[in-house]
């Protein structure tokens, strides 16, 4: 055995990997543009495996002066991303040049982070939504754990990609008022609550405009569980017990 091998610490940083499988995860985030800015909604549940372990986890955070970030997936990786973003915003502020990073720049940074970690086969296990307003320009984009990213007028992560996007495509329009935008998001979150086992009836809706970020207090939606399909969900399933 060489002296190099003898002197190599057993737990060197080069050997440390982060989340290779998600443990504590959050479910869908849904966001859309409305006439004054961006609206974003998520519930506050976090699951340990298939156990709904935590019910007061905030998954929407303001980033700098102009951006709002929502995350699906592993919560420890989301915390790591927030640490990266804190350092980025601090470094940007240290220039003291009167400028600040906008949502487009922050979204581009996140796409590079996610794709870089994917290439190391050590991904951050999240799907992210980044929205914001700067100089009157609204921006809304998403990026997943392997770096696939795009911009759109409305986006969703997790089950929301399958269950909320059809609602958004049908009901969204560019002159949406704040009240109508909230109604659409609540409709999406209600559908997700009915169909996603990891969702909880405790959500937050955040908005960002030129004036800044506002994140609502947690609240619950009115629900109805008396549908026949809920009473006997396997009645029409062929070969069911």
N, C-alpha and C positions, 0 to 999 in steps of 0.2 A: 504494500500500500504506500503510495507516494505521500510526501509531506504535505502536498497541496490537499490531498483527500483527508489527511489527519486533521488539518487545521480548518476544514470546512465545517461551519456550525450546522448542526442537524436541522435546525428550524430556520434556515436562512430565508430572507424575503423572497428570493427567487423561487422557492418551493411553495410559497403561500398562494393559495387560490381562494377566491371568494365563492359566492353562491354557485354551486354546480347543480343544485336542485332547489326549487323554492320551498320555503317552510311556512313563513307567515305572509300571506298574500291578501291584497285587496282586489276587488272586482272592478266593474266597468266605470269609466268616466265618459261623459257626453258633453260636447261643447258646440256652440253655434255663434255665428255673427248676428248681431242685430243692429238697428240703425245708429246706435250711439257707441257701440263697442263689441265686447265679447262676453258671452254668458257661458258658464261651465258648471256642471253638476256632478257630484259623486255621493255615494253613501259612505257611512263611517265604519263599516264592518271590516274586520281582518280575520282571516281563517288560518288556523293552525292545522295544516293538512285539510281534512274535510270537516273539522270542528270549528264552528263559528266562535272563536275565542275572545276577540276584542270587539267592542261595539262603540268606541268613541275615538277612532283614529282619523285624523285629518289628512286627506290625501290631495288637497289643493293648497298650494303655497304661492305667495307673491314672490317674484324674482326681479330685483332691481326696481326701477321706477315705472317700467312700461310693460311688464310681462307677468303672466299667470301660468303656473305649471300644475298639471294634474297627472297622477300616476296610477297605473294598474300594475299588479305583480308584487314581487318580493319587497317587503317594506324596508329591510336593512339595506338593500341596493338603492332604494329611493333615498334613504338617509345619506348614503355615500354620494349620490348625485347632487343632493342639496349642499353637501360639503364642497364639492367641486365648484358649484355655482356661486357659493359664498366667496370662495377664493377669486373666482373670475370677476365678480362684481366689485370686490375690494380692490383688486388690481386695476380695474377700469377707473374707479373713483380716485385712486392715487394719482392719476395723471392730472386731475383737476383742470381739465381743458374746456369745461362747459358742455361737453358732450357725454352721453351715456348710451350704453348698449340697448338697442331696440329688440323687439321680439324676433325679428328675422335673424339677427346676429346670434341671439341665444339659441334659437332653433337649429341654426347651422352648427353651432358648437356642440349641441347635444347629438346631432347626427354623426359627427366625427367621433365623439366619445363612444357611442353605441357600436359603431362600425369597427372602431379600433379594438374594442374589447371582444367583439365577435371574432375578429381575425386572430386573436390570441387564444381562441377556444375557452374563454373565461368571461362570458357575457354578464352584463348587468341585466337581471331578469325582470325587465320592466317594459311596458308600452306607455309612452308619454304623449300628452297633449300640451302644446305650448301656444298660448294666445296672448294678444296684446294690442295696444294702440300707441302709435308714435307719430307725431306731426300730422294727425288726422287720418293716418293710414291704418286700417284694421288688418290684423294678420292672425291666421289660425292654421296650425300645422300639427302633424303627428309624426312620431318615429317609434319603431318597435325595437325589440332586443337585438336584432341582427342588422339594424341600420336602415331598414326600408322606411322611407319618409315621403310625405307629400303635403301639399297645402289644399285646403278646400273651404267652402262656406260653412260646412258642418262636419264634424268628425266624432268618432267614438272608438273606445278600446274595449277589449274583452268581449263578453257576450253582446255588448252594445253594438258591435260591428254587424251582428246578425239580426238583432231584434230592434234596435233603436234607429239605425240608418234608414230603413224603409219608411218609418214615420217621419223622419227629418226630410227625406226626399219629397214626400207628399205634401208636407205642411209648411216647410220653410220658404220664406221669400225675403228679398233683400231689404225691404222697408219694415221689417218686423219691429214692433214696439217692445219695450221692456216687459210689459205685462204678458203679451202674447208669447214672447220667447220663454218666459218662466213657465207658462202653461204647457208649451211643447216639451220642455225639459222634464216637467213633472209627469207628463204622460209617458215619456220614455222611461223614466225611473220607476213608474208604477208597473209597466210591462215587465221590466227587468226584475222587479221585486216578486212578481208572480212566477216568473219562469227561471230565475237564477237562484240556485240553492245557497249561494254565497252572499246574496244581497240581504241587507237589513233595512227595516223601515225607519231609518234615521239618516237624513241627508243634509247636505249643504249645497247652496247655490251661490256661486261667486260671479261678480261682474267686474270688468275693467274697462274704463273709459279714459279720456284725456285727463279727467280729474283725479284718477287713481283707482285703487282696488277696494272693493267691498266684498266681504265674505259673510254670508248670513249665519245666524245662530242655527244650530241643528234643529230640525223639526221632522215630524212624521206626516206621511200622506194618508188620506182617507182611502181605505181599501174595502173590497167586498169579496168574500171567499165562498159565497153561496152558489157559485156556478156549478151546474151538473157535472161538467168535465172535471172540476176539482173534487167533487164528492166521490166519484168513481173513475179515476183517471185511466184505468186499463180496460174499461168496459168494451171499447171498440178495438182493442189491440188483439190482433190475430195470434192465437197460441198463448195468450196470457193465462196466469193462474186465476 
